[in-house]
Amino acid sequence: MKKLSLGIQNFPAFQANNLIYVDKTQLIHRLIDDGSYYFLSRPRRFGKSLLVSTMQELFSGNKELFKDCWIYDQWDWEKKYPVIRISFAEIDYRSLGMEKALELFLADQAEQHNVRLTSTSYGGQFLELIKEVGKETPVAVFIDEYDKPIIDYLEHTHFEQALENREILKTLYAGIKDQGKYLRFFFMTGVSKFSKVSIFSDLNHLTDITLIRHFSAITGYTEAEIRTYYGAYLQALADELGLSQDDTMQQVAQWYNGYSWDGSAFLFNPYSVLRLLYEQEFKNFWFETGTPTFLINRLKESGRKINESINKAVKESAFNKYDIDNINITAIMFQTGYLTIKKADRSCGEYLLEFPNKEVRDSFLDFAVEHYADSSRDEMGSVVEMLLEALEQNDMQIFFTALQALFSSITVKQLDKVKEYEGFYHSIIYIVLKLLGMQIACEVQSNFGTTDAVLQTAEHIYVLEFKMGTAASALEQIKKRKYHTPYLADQRGLVLVGFGFDKAERNLTDFLAEEIDKDVG
């Protein structure tokens, strides 16, 4: 039986080590057949580097590596092209500095291709390398993880380095557009797509395939691919769990499926699936390889509510508003894989964003609890138990006491960098209620306005409003704006709850609850 390709991103290693390769060559063939200049954004550990390596071997004409692939008898193997590949995951810019690391890399590439570079700048050397290597036969150029030297320094303490690296990369790519006669193919990958006023101003001829439907599955795994290529491993997992293969697949999907770039084709995280099949145990694999500290810190400092971008419809333009001078939280959460497209209405260009799956949702919320409330999920166990007890008993006094205990535990240090207290506390409420595992929606929009939160249990629906001021004013807002009206037809009990928050005390000060008599309305 072929082995799992844990951590392998080098295509030749699959054949050499008898590893399972999920064949993406039919999509690759269409991509190459359709055009020559592309950009693809996908989250980390989603198969970008393996995709680049596969195409590199294809252009190099290494036919025997593809003997078990769809493309084997579809490609013209007589035509071979020189390849230049820059992988910023492999360039030592951290210790050498960006300019020196690029100069050493370009010198090494020149030596490999037996050309001599005369230019004294890294930008000039890159263009010279393309011209010299592609002089007789056009060259295929691959730039993998182009944005890593920027993303690695987005924390405020290193922000100047991010800006410096951006300018270096901008210089590196300047003039690429004019090298058409020397280029057979140009393919760039990254997690983010910085707006066209920065790096992409010199690469505006690239076709961005990130959201193009027929290339949505070019990385990641479909359910059919998992069943086809990993059937034996899936059955072993099913046996371990004592479940049928179909029931096991449902659990795998709940944990690791749900990524989409078109709102219709949903993909599994390949890294997490491989780790699951190897370890035979459900865990948060992808999240543990990189935490969103920068993202959480930006959310806290901006005063934005953490749920502002979750379960919300956004325009397509929101995906491109990612520039380090003015970072858009929605764009970065989508591009880094913490949010994905759950539904798309292309007629009006609107996309509904949500957590892709259980792994990302639970891990993100756990991490957010630690950084917002300075507490782990285990440490908050008593608060969560009180909240659950309150909802089971329909006792808002217990609910209120639990939230007071939560806010009392937040240290002054946690609040030092917060610009807007209301957004900060709304975020904590959202995180904690999500951790309850119950049906909750925040910032619920209707014809009557926007409700802070709607919490649904088997017996009751709670319409919650949190207000800087008194509980009476919060409850009055619910009734005046008729936030509860959409739920009047539901058979469950309907409870309106207003919470008053005092900025000076940094805590909830009072609450008022009122159960609606639906016969009266």
ZATOR-291580 format. One record per residue (C-alpha): residue number from 0; x, y, z; residue in one letter. Coordinates in pm, whole numbers. Example, Ala and Ser with C-alpha at 12.3 -4.5 7.8 and 13.67 -1.06 7.14 Angstrom:
2
[atom 0; [1230; -450; 780]; "a"]
[atom 1; [1367; -106; 714]; "s"]
END
This chain:
521
[atom 0; [0; 0; 0]; "m"]
[atom 1; [129; 345; -89]; "k"]
[atom 2; [233; 569; 199]; "k"]
[atom 3; [98; 904; 319]; "l"]
[atom 4; [291; 1211; 199]; "s"]
[atom 5; [330; 1383; 535]; "l"]
[atom 6; [507; 1716; 488]; "g"]
[atom 7; [619; 1634; 131]; "i"]
[atom 8; [598; 1925; -116]; "q"]
[atom 9; [848; 1796; -372]; "n"]
[atom 10; [675; 1615; -661]; "f"]
[atom 11; [962; 1375; -754]; "p"]
[atom 12; [958; 1240; -395]; "a"]
[atom 13; [614; 1085; -450]; "f"]
[atom 14; [738; 832; -702]; "q"]
[atom 15; [1072; 780; -531]; "a"]
[atom 16; [911; 700; -195]; "n"]
[atom 17; [591; 525; -311]; "n"]
[atom 18; [366; 804; -180]; "l"]
[atom 19; [3; 872; -262]; "i"]
[atom 20; [-35; 1161; -507]; "y"]
[atom 21; [-381; 1312; -549]; "v"]
[atom 22; [-379; 1378; -923]; "d"]
[atom 23; [-442; 1744; -1005]; "k"]
[atom 24; [-285; 1731; -1351]; "t"]
[atom 25; [-609; 1764; -1545]; "q"]
[atom 26; [-670; 2102; -1382]; "l"]
[atom 27; [-304; 2194; -1431]; "i"]
[atom 28; [-331; 2110; -1801]; "h"]
[atom 29; [-634; 2336; -1837]; "r"]
[atom 30; [-458; 2616; -1651]; "l"]
[atom 31; [-153; 2602; -1878]; "i"]
[atom 32; [-369; 2562; -2187]; "d"]
[atom 33; [-581; 2868; -2097]; "d"]
[atom 34; [-302; 3120; -2044]; "g"]
[atom 35; [48; 3201; -1924]; "s"]
[atom 36; [39; 3452; -1635]; "y"]
[atom 37; [-131; 3360; -1308]; "y"]
[atom 38; [-162; 3435; -939]; "f"]
[atom 39; [-316; 3198; -680]; "l"]
[atom 40; [-394; 3274; -317]; "s"]
[atom 41; [-455; 2990; -72]; "r"]
[atom 42; [-402; 2950; 304]; "p"]
[atom 43; [-78; 2804; 438]; "r"]
[atom 44; [-33; 2426; 412]; "r"]
[atom 45; [-297; 2395; 142]; "f"]
[atom 46; [-88; 2243; -136]; "g"]
[atom 47; [51; 2551; -311]; "k"]
[atom 48; [415; 2440; -302]; "s"]
[atom 49; [333; 2089; -426]; "l"]
[atom 50; [133; 2244; -711]; "l"]
[atom 51; [434; 2457; -808]; "v"]
[atom 52; [670; 2159; -788]; "s"]
[atom 53; [439; 1952; -1007]; "t"]
[atom 54; [427; 2220; -1276]; "m"]
[atom 55; [803; 2266; -1253]; "q"]
[atom 56; [860; 1899; -1336]; "e"]
[atom 57; [601; 1918; -1614]; "l"]
[atom 58; [778; 2205; -1792]; "f"]
[atom 59; [1111; 2032; -1736]; "s"]
[atom 60; [974; 1738; -1936]; "g"]
[atom 61; [1025; 1471; -1669]; "n"]
[atom 62; [775; 1235; -1828]; "k"]
[atom 63; [828; 925; -1615]; "e"]
[atom 64; [729; 1110; -1299]; "l"]
[atom 65; [377; 1141; -1444]; "f"]
[atom 66; [321; 785; -1564]; "k"]
[atom 67; [30; 732; -1321]; "d"]
[atom 68; [-124; 1075; -1384]; "c"]
[atom 69; [-401; 1194; -1616]; "w"]
[atom 70; [-163; 1421; -1806]; "i"]
[atom 71; [81; 1143; -1907]; "y"]
[atom 72; [-60; 1098; -2259]; "d"]
[atom 73; [-196; 1454; -2290]; "q"]
[atom 74; [130; 1654; -2275]; "w"]
[atom 75; [385; 1718; -2547]; "d"]
[atom 76; [693; 1575; -2379]; "w"]
[atom 77; [918; 1669; -2671]; "e"]
[atom 78; [899; 2031; -2562]; "k"]
[atom 79; [1111; 2112; -2258]; "k"]
[atom 80; [1147; 2452; -2097]; "y"]
[atom 81; [1405; 2592; -1857]; "p"]
[atom 82; [1263; 2671; -1512]; "v"]
[atom 83; [1338; 2943; -1257]; "i"]
[atom 84; [1176; 2887; -921]; "r"]
[atom 85; [1190; 3124; -624]; "i"]
[atom 86; [1050; 2982; -300]; "s"]
[atom 87; [1058; 3239; -23]; "f"]
[atom 88; [1011; 2960; 229]; "a"]
[atom 89; [1362; 2845; 132]; "e"]
[atom 90; [1539; 3183; 111]; "i"]
[atom 91; [1722; 3281; 430]; "d"]
[atom 92; [1610; 3645; 444]; "y"]
[atom 93; [1568; 3637; 823]; "r"]
[atom 94; [1937; 3601; 904]; "s"]
[atom 95; [2091; 3750; 588]; "l"]
[atom 96; [1847; 4031; 518]; "g"]
[atom 97; [1624; 4045; 212]; "m"]
[atom 98; [1865; 4206; -36]; "e"]
[atom 99; [2162; 3983; 47]; "k"]
[atom 100; [1945; 3669; 44]; "a"]
[atom 101; [1811; 3758; -303]; "l"]
[atom 102; [2157; 3832; -440]; "e"]
[atom 103; [2287; 3494; -322]; "l"]
[atom 104; [1983; 3314; -461]; "f"]
[atom 105; [2011; 3481; -803]; "l"]
[atom 106; [2384; 3405; -817]; "a"]
[atom 107; [2308; 3040; -745]; "d"]
[atom 108; [2039; 3031; -1015]; "q"]
[atom 109; [2279; 3187; -1266]; "a"]
[atom 110; [2537; 2920; -1186]; "e"]
[atom 111; [2280; 2641; -1226]; "q"]
[atom 112; [2179; 2774; -1567]; "h"]
[atom 113; [2541; 2846; -1669]; "n"]
[atom 114; [2487; 3217; -1732]; "v"]
[atom 115; [2684; 3521; -1618]; "r"]
[atom 116; [2501; 3818; -1464]; "l"]
[atom 117; [2649; 4167; -1506]; "t"]
[atom 118; [2381; 4379; -1339]; "s"]
[atom 119; [2465; 4514; -994]; "t"]
[atom 120; [2109; 4529; -856]; "s"]
[atom 121; [1890; 4232; -758]; "y"]
[atom 122; [1604; 4368; -970]; "g"]
[atom 123; [1829; 4398; -1272]; "g"]
[atom 124; [1983; 4058; -1206]; "q"]
[atom 125; [1641; 3889; -1199]; "f"]
[atom 126; [1542; 4039; -1534]; "l"]
[atom 127; [1885; 3956; -1677]; "e"]
[atom 128; [1851; 3597; -1553]; "l"]
[atom 129; [1514; 3561; -1728]; "i"]
[atom 130; [1651; 3706; -2053]; "k"]
[atom 131; [1964; 3492; -2055]; "e"]
[atom 132; [1792; 3167; -1956]; "v"]
[atom 133; [1500; 3228; -2191]; "g"]
[atom 134; [1706; 3352; -2485]; "k"]
[atom 135; [1675; 3030; -2688]; "e"]
[atom 136; [1376; 2862; -2522]; "t"]
[atom 137; [1121; 3065; -2320]; "p"]
[atom 138; [1147; 3007; -1946]; "v"]
[atom 139; [881; 2903; -1692]; "a"]
[atom 140; [904; 3118; -1378]; "v"]
[atom 141; [750; 3014; -1046]; "f"]
[atom 142; [741; 3236; -740]; "i"]
[atom 143; [614; 3045; -437]; "d"]
[atom 144; [496; 3217; -116]; "e"]
[atom 145; [589; 3557; -254]; "y"]
[atom 146; [440; 3735; 50]; "d"]
[atom 147; [618; 3543; 328]; "k"]
[atom 148; [888; 3810; 376]; "p"]
[atom 149; [608; 4059; 444]; "i"]
[atom 150; [367; 3847; 650]; "i"]
[atom 151; [649; 3733; 881]; "d"]
[atom 152; [695; 4093; 999]; "y"]
[atom 153; [341; 4228; 1033]; "l"]
[atom 154; [358; 4253; 1412]; "e"]
[atom 155; [397; 4617; 1517]; "h"]
[atom 156; [744; 4556; 1660]; "t"]
[atom 157; [870; 4447; 1316]; "h"]
[atom 158; [642; 4652; 1094]; "f"]
[atom 159; [919; 4865; 943]; "e"]
[atom 160; [1085; 4547; 817]; "q"]
[atom 161; [759; 4445; 647]; "a"]
[atom 162; [748; 4780; 468]; "l"]
[atom 163; [1113; 4751; 366]; "e"]
[atom 164; [1066; 4398; 231]; "n"]
[atom 165; [760; 4508; 36]; "r"]
[atom 166; [963; 4772; -144]; "e"]
[atom 167; [1241; 4523; -218]; "i"]
[atom 168; [989; 4279; -369]; "l"]
[atom 169; [829; 4558; -568]; "k"]
[atom 170; [1170; 4637; -715]; "t"]
[atom 171; [1233; 4269; -787]; "l"]
[atom 172; [915; 4234; -993]; "y"]
[atom 173; [942; 4566; -1176]; "a"]
[atom 174; [982; 4501; -1546]; "g"]
[atom 175; [847; 4144; -1546]; "i"]
[atom 176; [552; 4250; -1759]; "k"]
[atom 177; [787; 4351; -2042]; "d"]
[atom 178; [966; 4014; -2060]; "q"]
[atom 179; [696; 3835; -2261]; "g"]
[atom 180; [928; 3713; -2538]; "k"]
[atom 181; [1143; 3529; -2283]; "y"]
[atom 182; [858; 3383; -2075]; "l"]
[atom 183; [659; 3067; -2149]; "r"]
[atom 184; [476; 3068; -1815]; "f"]
[atom 185; [465; 3280; -1498]; "f"]
[atom 186; [295; 3153; -1182]; "f"]
[atom 187; [293; 3320; -840]; "m"]
[atom 188; [144; 3189; -515]; "t"]
[atom 189; [89; 3343; -175]; "g"]
[atom 190; [-145; 3358; 120]; "v"]
[atom 191; [-239; 3720; 58]; "s"]
[atom 192; [-289; 3944; -238]; "k"]
[atom 193; [-164; 4290; -160]; "f"]
[atom 194; [-358; 4562; -334]; "s"]
[atom 195; [-255; 4689; -674]; "k"]
[atom 196; [-117; 5015; -534]; "v"]
[atom 197; [178; 4819; -395]; "s"]
[atom 198; [348; 4502; -525]; "i"]
[atom 199; [79; 4415; -778]; "f"]
[atom 200; [102; 4751; -953]; "s"]
[atom 201; [387; 4597; -1154]; "d"]
[atom 202; [212; 4262; -1192]; "l"]
[atom 203; [-133; 4377; -1303]; "n"]
[atom 204; [-116; 4149; -1608]; "h"]
[atom 205; [-149; 3838; -1390]; "l"]
[atom 206; [-482; 3654; -1396]; "t"]
[atom 207; [-594; 3597; -1038]; "d"]
[atom 208; [-747; 3247; -1031]; "i"]
[atom 209; [-820; 3252; -657]; "t"]
[atom 210; [-1198; 3283; -700]; "l"]
[atom 211; [-1234; 3127; -1047]; "i"]
[atom 212; [-1476; 2836; -1014]; "r"]
[atom 213; [-1314; 2584; -1247]; "h"]
[atom 214; [-983; 2612; -1059]; "f"]
[atom 215; [-1131; 2604; -708]; "s"]
[atom 216; [-1011; 2243; -649]; "a"]
[atom 217; [-660; 2288; -788]; "i"]
[atom 218; [-535; 2256; -428]; "t"]
[atom 219; [-705; 2087; -133]; "g"]
[atom 220; [-899; 1759; -140]; "y"]
[atom 221; [-1256; 1687; -247]; "t"]
[atom 222; [-1451; 1413; -70]; "e"]
[atom 223; [-1432; 1200; -384]; "a"]
[atom 224; [-1052; 1233; -389]; "e"]
[atom 225; [-1024; 1123; -26]; "i"]
[atom 226; [-1241; 817; -90]; "r"]
[atom 227; [-1052; 732; -410]; "t"]
[atom 228; [-693; 784; -302]; "y"]
[atom 229; [-711; 723; 73]; "y"]
[atom 230; [-985; 459; 93]; "g"]
[atom 231; [-775; 204; 283]; "a"]
[atom 232; [-663; 464; 539]; "y"]
[atom 233; [-1020; 591; 575]; "l"]
[atom 234; [-1141; 238; 640]; "q"]
[atom 235; [-871; 190; 904]; "a"]
[atom 236; [-996; 507; 1076]; "l"]
[atom 237; [-1354; 381; 1054]; "a"]
[atom 238; [-1249; 53; 1215]; "d"]
[atom 239; [-1069; 243; 1491]; "e"]
[atom 240; [-1381; 448; 1562]; "l"]
[atom 241; [-1620; 155; 1526]; "g"]
[atom 242; [-1819; 340; 1261]; "l"]
[atom 243; [-1915; 285; 899]; "s"]
[atom 244; [-1700; 455; 638]; "q"]
[atom 245; [-1983; 695; 554]; "d"]
[atom 246; [-2030; 797; 919]; "d"]
[atom 247; [-1655; 837; 954]; "t"]
[atom 248; [-1648; 1058; 646]; "m"]
[atom 249; [-1915; 1279; 802]; "q"]
[atom 250; [-1693; 1335; 1105]; "q"]
[atom 251; [-1391; 1406; 886]; "v"]
[atom 252; [-1598; 1659; 695]; "a"]
[atom 253; [-1720; 1827; 1013]; "q"]
[atom 254; [-1362; 1872; 1131]; "w"]
[atom 255; [-1167; 1948; 814]; "y"]
[atom 256; [-1400; 2018; 518]; "n"]
[atom 257; [-1568; 2347; 431]; "g"]
[atom 258; [-1306; 2557; 251]; "y"]
[atom 259; [-1448; 2717; -60]; "s"]
[atom 260; [-1354; 2989; -306]; "w"]
[atom 261; [-1675; 2976; -507]; "d"]
[atom 262; [-1946; 2892; -251]; "g"]
[atom 263; [-2034; 2561; -414]; "s"]
[atom 264; [-1725; 2334; -423]; "a"]
[atom 265; [-1609; 2261; -68]; "f"]
[atom 266; [-1262; 2128; 3]; "l"]
[atom 267; [-1081; 1948; 283]; "f"]
[atom 268; [-760; 2081; 431]; "n"]
[atom 269; [-497; 1839; 291]; "p"]
[atom 270; [-252; 1884; 579]; "y"]
[atom 271; [-513; 1805; 846]; "s"]
[atom 272; [-653; 1507; 652]; "v"]
[atom 273; [-308; 1350; 615]; "l"]
[atom 274; [-230; 1400; 983]; "r"]
[atom 275; [-566; 1251; 1079]; "l"]
[atom 276; [-518; 942; 863]; "l"]
[atom 277; [-167; 896; 1004]; "y"]
[atom 278; [-247; 953; 1372]; "e"]
[atom 279; [-599; 803; 1357]; "q"]
[atom 280; [-726; 1071; 1594]; "e"]
[atom 281; [-917; 1395; 1548]; "f"]
[atom 282; [-713; 1701; 1652]; "k"]
[atom 283; [-657; 2063; 1557]; "n"]
[atom 284; [-364; 1990; 1324]; "f"]
[atom 285; [-361; 2288; 1086]; "w"]
[atom 286; [-413; 2552; 1352]; "f"]
[atom 287; [-123; 2436; 1568]; "e"]
[atom 288; [125; 2502; 1284]; "t"]
[atom 289; [63; 2877; 1298]; "g"]
[atom 290; [-143; 3091; 1533]; "t"]
[atom 291; [-318; 3420; 1439]; "p"]
[atom 292; [-150; 3636; 1706]; "t"]
[atom 293; [-108; 3928; 1468]; "f"]
[atom 294; [-471; 3907; 1358]; "l"]
[atom 295; [-613; 3894; 1712]; "i"]
[atom 296; [-392; 4184; 1823]; "n"]
[atom 297; [-510; 4396; 1529]; "r"]
[atom 298; [-872; 4319; 1611]; "l"]
[atom 299; [-826; 4419; 1974]; "k"]
[atom 300; [-638; 4738; 1896]; "e"]
[atom 301; [-885; 4849; 1628]; "s"]
[atom 302; [-1184; 4814; 1861]; "g"]
[atom 303; [-1367; 4609; 1600]; "r"]
[atom 304; [-1597; 4331; 1714]; "k"]
[atom 305; [-1443; 3993; 1641]; "i"]
[atom 306; [-1765; 3873; 1479]; "n"]
[atom 307; [-1801; 4164; 1237]; "e"]
[atom 308; [-1679; 3959; 942]; "s"]
[atom 309; [-1826; 3623; 1047]; "i"]
[atom 310; [-2149; 3501; 892]; "n"]
[atom 311; [-2170; 3825; 697]; "k"]
[atom 312; [-2227; 3901; 330]; "a"]
[atom 313; [-1944; 4099; 170]; "v"]
[atom 314; [-1871; 4228; -177]; "k"]
[atom 315; [-1595; 4068; -386]; "e"]
[atom 316; [-1392; 4387; -356]; "s"]
[atom 317; [-1343; 4308; 16]; "a"]
[atom 318; [-1112; 4020; -77]; "f"]
[atom 319; [-865; 4254; -245]; "n"]
[atom 320; [-847; 4520; 28]; "k"]
[atom 321; [-528; 4385; 177]; "y"]
[atom 322; [-242; 4626; 206]; "d"]
[atom 323; [-4; 4654; 498]; "i"]
[atom 324; [-59; 5030; 522]; "d"]
[atom 325; [-429; 4978; 588]; "n"]
[atom 326; [-504; 4614; 663]; "i"]
[atom 327; [-862; 4503; 610]; "n"]
[atom 328; [-953; 4244; 875]; "i"]
[atom 329; [-1215; 4072; 658]; "t"]
[atom 330; [-968; 4029; 373]; "a"]
[atom 331; [-691; 3890; 591]; "i"]
[atom 332; [-923; 3647; 775]; "m"]
[atom 333; [-1043; 3514; 439]; "f"]
[atom 334; [-704; 3493; 273]; "q"]
[atom 335; [-537; 3326; 570]; "t"]
[atom 336; [-808; 3059; 589]; "g"]
[atom 337; [-988; 3156; 910]; "y"]
[atom 338; [-1295; 3247; 706]; "l"]
[atom 339; [-1419; 3096; 383]; "t"]
[atom 340; [-1702; 3145; 134]; "i"]
[atom 341; [-2010; 2949; 241]; "k"]
[atom 342; [-2247; 3093; -17]; "k"]
[atom 343; [-2198; 3308; -327]; "a"]
[atom 344; [-2446; 3522; -517]; "d"]
[atom 345; [-2248; 3611; -826]; "r"]
[atom 346; [-2538; 3802; -980]; "s"]
[atom 347; [-2485; 4080; -726]; "c"]
[atom 348; [-2127; 3993; -632]; "g"]
[atom 349; [-2199; 3904; -268]; "e"]
[atom 350; [-2030; 3633; -63]; "y"]
[atom 351; [-2125; 3493; 279]; "l"]
[atom 352; [-1821; 3433; 501]; "l"]
[atom 353; [-1803; 3188; 791]; "e"]
[atom 354; [-1555; 2960; 970]; "f"]
[atom 355; [-1481; 2668; 734]; "p"]
[atom 356; [-1508; 2387; 989]; "n"]
[atom 357; [-1486; 2269; 1350]; "k"]
[atom 358; [-1105; 2267; 1357]; "e"]
[atom 359; [-1075; 2632; 1261]; "v"]
[atom 360; [-1378; 2754; 1458]; "r"]
[atom 361; [-1286; 2587; 1787]; "d"]
[atom 362; [-914; 2664; 1762]; "s"]
[atom 363; [-972; 3026; 1667]; "f"]
[atom 364; [-1219; 3081; 1952]; "l"]
[atom 365; [-991; 2911; 2206]; "d"]
[atom 366; [-702; 3128; 2092]; "f"]
[atom 367; [-920; 3439; 2099]; "a"]
[atom 368; [-1037; 3363; 2455]; "v"]
[atom 369; [-677; 3343; 2570]; "e"]
[atom 370; [-583; 3674; 2408]; "h"]
[atom 371; [-901; 3870; 2479]; "y"]
[atom 372; [-984; 3750; 2830]; "a"]
[atom 373; [-631; 3638; 2929]; "d"]
[atom 374; [-771; 3296; 3012]; "s"]
[atom 375; [-783; 2947; 2862]; "s"]
[atom 376; [-1100; 2753; 2788]; "r"]
[atom 377; [-1022; 2524; 3086]; "d"]
[atom 378; [-976; 2822; 3317]; "e"]
[atom 379; [-1310; 2960; 3203]; "m"]
[atom 380; [-1479; 2627; 3273]; "g"]
[atom 381; [-1674; 2756; 3575]; "s"]
[atom 382; [-1806; 3057; 3381]; "v"]
[atom 383; [-1915; 2838; 3091]; "v"]
[atom 384; [-2085; 2593; 3330]; "e"]
[atom 385; [-2276; 2879; 3494]; "m"]
[atom 386; [-2390; 3010; 3158]; "l"]
[atom 387; [-2510; 2665; 3051]; "l"]
[atom 388; [-2690; 2619; 3383]; "e"]
[atom 389; [-2858; 2957; 3343]; "a"]
[atom 390; [-2987; 2871; 2997]; "l"]
[atom 391; [-3107; 2527; 3104]; "e"]
[atom 392; [-3303; 2684; 3391]; "q"]
[atom 393; [-3403; 2999; 3202]; "n"]
[atom 394; [-3242; 3195; 3488]; "d"]
[atom 395; [-3102; 3525; 3367]; "m"]
[atom 396; [-2972; 3614; 3713]; "q"]
[atom 397; [-2723; 3326; 3694]; "i"]
[atom 398; [-2642; 3425; 3334]; "f"]
[atom 399; [-2575; 3783; 3444]; "f"]
[atom 400; [-2359; 3673; 3740]; "t"]
[atom 401; [-2150; 3450; 3515]; "a"]
[atom 402; [-2082; 3733; 3269]; "l"]
[atom 403; [-1991; 3964; 3557]; "q"]
[atom 404; [-1740; 3705; 3680]; "a"]
[atom 405; [-1596; 3682; 3331]; "l"]
[atom 406; [-1545; 4056; 3294]; "f"]
[atom 407; [-1404; 4087; 3646]; "s"]
[atom 408; [-1129; 3843; 3548]; "s"]
[atom 409; [-1005; 4061; 3263]; "i"]
[atom 410; [-687; 4233; 3371]; "t"]
[atom 411; [-614; 4601; 3335]; "v"]
[atom 412; [-314; 4503; 3122]; "k"]
[atom 413; [-548; 4344; 2869]; "q"]
[atom 414; [-733; 4676; 2835]; "l"]
[atom 415; [-429; 4902; 2796]; "d"]
[atom 416; [-416; 4868; 2416]; "k"]
[atom 417; [-792; 4868; 2357]; "v"]
[atom 418; [-915; 5174; 2171]; "k"]
[atom 419; [-1286; 5099; 2188]; "e"]
[atom 420; [-1419; 4919; 2496]; "y"]
[atom 421; [-1760; 4842; 2347]; "e"]
[atom 422; [-1612; 4645; 2055]; "g"]
[atom 423; [-1372; 4467; 2290]; "f"]
[atom 424; [-1645; 4349; 2527]; "y"]
[atom 425; [-1881; 4256; 2246]; "h"]
[atom 426; [-1602; 4036; 2112]; "s"]
[atom 427; [-1558; 3857; 2444]; "i"]
[atom 428; [-1933; 3796; 2473]; "i"]
[atom 429; [-1940; 3654; 2121]; "y"]
[atom 430; [-1644; 3422; 2186]; "i"]
[atom 431; [-1780; 3290; 2515]; "v"]
[atom 432; [-2132; 3229; 2383]; "l"]
[atom 433; [-1984; 3050; 2081]; "k"]
[atom 434; [-1787; 2827; 2318]; "l"]
[atom 435; [-2115; 2713; 2474]; "l"]
[atom 436; [-2175; 2511; 2159]; "g"]
[atom 437; [-2527; 2649; 2123]; "m"]
[atom 438; [-2694; 2817; 1830]; "q"]
[atom 439; [-2596; 3181; 1848]; "i"]
[atom 440; [-2597; 3464; 1599]; "a"]
[atom 441; [-2445; 3805; 1667]; "c"]
[atom 442; [-2515; 4137; 1497]; "e"]
[atom 443; [-2834; 3986; 1352]; "v"]
[atom 444; [-2975; 4208; 1078]; "q"]
[atom 445; [-3342; 4227; 991]; "s"]
[atom 446; [-3589; 4484; 858]; "n"]
[atom 447; [-3610; 4618; 1212]; "f"]
[atom 448; [-3240; 4679; 1277]; "g"]
[atom 449; [-2935; 4497; 1410]; "t"]
[atom 450; [-2958; 4285; 1724]; "t"]
[atom 451; [-2646; 4232; 1938]; "d"]
[atom 452; [-2710; 3859; 1983]; "a"]
[atom 453; [-2978; 3594; 1943]; "v"]
[atom 454; [-2924; 3275; 2142]; "l"]
[atom 455; [-3143; 2971; 2075]; "q"]
[atom 456; [-3191; 2664; 2296]; "t"]
[atom 457; [-3439; 2376; 2269]; "a"]
[atom 458; [-3690; 2564; 2487]; "e"]
[atom 459; [-3618; 2935; 2447]; "h"]
[atom 460; [-3498; 3210; 2214]; "i"]
[atom 461; [-3308; 3491; 2385]; "y"]
[atom 462; [-3276; 3831; 2219]; "v"]
[atom 463; [-2981; 4004; 2388]; "l"]
[atom 464; [-2876; 4369; 2381]; "e"]
[atom 465; [-2562; 4501; 2555]; "f"]
[atom 466; [-2543; 4876; 2602]; "k"]
[atom 467; [-2305; 5126; 2753]; "m"]
[atom 468; [-2553; 5269; 3002]; "g"]
[atom 469; [-2852; 5111; 3171]; "t"]
[atom 470; [-3023; 4777; 3121]; "a"]
[atom 471; [-3353; 4964; 3090]; "a"]
[atom 472; [-3227; 5153; 2783]; "s"]
[atom 473; [-3100; 4828; 2630]; "a"]
[atom 474; [-3434; 4652; 2684]; "l"]
[atom 475; [-3623; 4953; 2552]; "e"]
[atom 476; [-3412; 4947; 2235]; "q"]
[atom 477; [-3506; 4582; 2172]; "i"]
[atom 478; [-3877; 4660; 2205]; "k"]
[atom 479; [-3873; 4995; 2025]; "k"]
[atom 480; [-3685; 4857; 1724]; "r"]
[atom 481; [-3876; 4525; 1737]; "k"]
[atom 482; [-3565; 4307; 1726]; "y"]
[atom 483; [-3774; 4017; 1857]; "h"]
[atom 484; [-4046; 4034; 1590]; "t"]
[atom 485; [-3891; 3772; 1352]; "p"]
[atom 486; [-3922; 3511; 1631]; "y"]
[atom 487; [-4284; 3564; 1735]; "l"]
[atom 488; [-4408; 3271; 1525]; "a"]
[atom 489; [-4165; 3028; 1687]; "d"]
[atom 490; [-4322; 2793; 1943]; "q"]
[atom 491; [-4038; 2836; 2192]; "r"]
[atom 492; [-4041; 3088; 2473]; "g"]
[atom 493; [-3917; 3431; 2368]; "l"]
[atom 494; [-3710; 3625; 2621]; "v"]
[atom 495; [-3578; 3979; 2578]; "l"]
[atom 496; [-3274; 4067; 2788]; "v"]
[atom 497; [-3106; 4405; 2821]; "g"]
[atom 498; [-2764; 4440; 2985]; "f"]
[atom 499; [-2620; 4766; 3114]; "g"]
[atom 500; [-2245; 4820; 3101]; "f"]
[atom 501; [-2047; 5078; 3297]; "d"]
[atom 502; [-1726; 5198; 3132]; "k"]
[atom 503; [-1572; 5321; 3454]; "a"]
[atom 504; [-1630; 4992; 3635]; "e"]
[atom 505; [-1546; 4795; 3322]; "r"]
[atom 506; [-1826; 4551; 3390]; "n"]
[atom 507; [-2194; 4478; 3354]; "l"]
[atom 508; [-2390; 4665; 3622]; "t"]
[atom 509; [-2750; 4550; 3574]; "d"]
[atom 510; [-2988; 4353; 3357]; "f"]
[atom 511; [-3358; 4335; 3280]; "l"]
[atom 512; [-3534; 4032; 3132]; "a"]
[atom 513; [-3883; 4013; 2993]; "e"]
[atom 514; [-4058; 3705; 2853]; "e"]
[atom 515; [-4294; 3790; 2569]; "i"]
[atom 516; [-4656; 3686; 2587]; "d"]
[atom 517; [-4701; 3591; 2222]; "k"]
[atom 518; [-5077; 3608; 2247]; "d"]
[atom 519; [-5033; 3978; 2309]; "v"]
[atom 520; [-4724; 4013; 2080]; "g"]
END
